[in-house]
């Protein structure tokens, strides 16, 4: 709350955002993980594609889905690269996940 109060007092612009399926946008994990196929997915796949799947089939996970041990770190690396390298923002001294910089001639903070 203090951050927002100081920003309002100084007339700063703050932008926040949320990314759906954020972890799936990050790089692939290095630690392999597999997902077992349940009956509901197998039935859906058969109805949609007319392809039956073995009941004990497991599939490799190609992206860091939520719950994967590396997912959080991979997403942080991905978003930091965008904010820092593509947009020229830098992390603040007080909080490493709070970025600031100049964009369109305004000083903007991203959480």
Secondary structure, DSSP 4 states (H G I P E B T S, - for coil): -HHHHHHHHHT-EEE----TTHHHHSPPPSS--EEEPPHHHHHHHHHHHS----TT-EEE--S--TT-TTHHHHHHHHHHIIIIIIT--EE-SS-TT-EEEEETTEEEEE-
